[in-house]
Amino acid sequence: MVKHNIQIVIMDNSKGEKCDAHCGVDWSSAEVIALARQQIKERFGEGIQLEYLDLSKATTNHPALELNQAIRDKNLSFPVLLINGEPRISGEFDIRLLLDVIDTEMEIKS
């Protein structure tokens, strides 16, 4: 299996407005992130990093602050899926869609 270096960031605001019908995935859940990491590793192997950033918590992470500003400038909806710093999905998505986006990114890089 080819090793890819892909940085995935899910940026969210866990205190932000949510769907009344509890639609979408709760990305702030450690269990959901662990499951996503496991499925990424099983499907794609090593070299893909997944990070969750909750913007409702104070951060001094300069790249996170810059990404947050870029998200606001583009008027994107949370959660936002970024791959290698580029927004790929804005709004609700699940693990299946996350895997599909990674697969597409890997095809483009090949």
C-alpha positions in Angstrom: 0.0 0.0 0.0 1.3 3.4 -0.9 2.0 5.7 2.0 0.3 9.1 1.7 0.9 12.2 3.9 -2.5 13.8 4.2 -3.5 16.2 7.0 -7.2 16.1 7.8 -8.8 18.7 10.1 -12.4 18.8 11.2 -13.1 22.3 12.5 -16.3 22.7 14.5 -18.0 24.8 17.1 -19.5 22.3 19.6 -21.5 25.2 21.2 -22.8 26.4 17.8 -26.3 25.9 16.5 -27.1 22.2 15.8 -29.9 20.5 13.8 -33.0 20.0 16.0 -33.4 16.5 14.6 -29.9 15.6 15.8 -28.8 15.1 12.2 -25.1 14.7 11.4 -22.2 13.2 13.3 -21.2 14.6 16.7 -17.5 15.2 15.8 -16.8 16.6 19.3 -17.2 13.0 20.6 -13.9 11.3 21.3 -15.5 7.9 20.3 -16.5 9.3 16.8 -13.0 10.6 16.2 -11.5 7.3 17.3 -13.8 5.4 15.0 -13.0 7.7 12.1 -9.3 7.3 12.7 -9.7 3.5 12.8 -11.6 3.4 9.6 -9.1 5.7 7.9 -6.2 3.5 9.0 -8.0 0.3 7.9 -8.9 1.7 4.5 -5.8 3.8 3.6 -3.0 2.6 6.0 -0.6 5.0 7.7 0.3 8.6 6.8 -3.1 10.2 7.2 -3.5 12.4 10.2 -7.0 13.3 11.6 -7.4 16.2 14.0 -10.5 17.7 15.5 -10.5 21.4 16.5 -13.3 22.8 18.6 -13.5 26.5 18.0 -15.7 27.0 21.1 -12.6 26.4 23.2 -9.9 29.1 23.4 -6.8 28.3 21.3 -3.5 29.9 20.7 -2.8 27.6 17.8 -1.9 30.2 15.1 -2.7 28.0 12.1 -6.1 27.2 13.7 -6.9 30.8 14.2 -6.0 31.6 10.5 -8.2 28.7 9.3 -11.0 30.0 11.5 -10.7 33.4 9.9 -10.7 31.9 6.4 -13.8 29.9 7.2 -15.6 33.1 8.4 -14.4 35.0 5.4 -15.9 32.4 3.1 -19.1 32.2 5.2 -18.8 28.4 5.5 -21.0 26.3 7.8 -19.7 24.1 10.6 -18.4 21.5 10.7 -15.8 22.1 8.0 -13.6 19.3 6.6 -10.2 20.5 5.5 -7.6 18.4 3.7 -4.1 19.8 3.7 -5.5 23.2 4.7 -8.1 23.4 2.0 -11.9 23.3 2.7 -13.5 20.3 1.1 -16.9 20.0 2.9 -18.8 22.7 4.7 -21.8 21.6 6.8 -22.9 18.2 8.1 -21.1 15.1 6.8 -20.5 11.5 8.1 -17.6 9.1 8.2 -18.5 7.6 4.9 -18.3 10.9 3.1 -15.1 11.7 4.9 -13.6 8.5 3.6 -14.9 9.3 0.0 -13.2 12.7 0.2 -9.9 11.1 1.3 -10.1 8.6 -1.5 -10.7 11.4 -4.1 -7.7 13.3 -2.7 -5.5 10.3 -3.0 -6.6 9.7 -6.6 -5.8 13.3 -7.4 -2.3 13.1 -5.8 -1.5 9.8 -7.7 
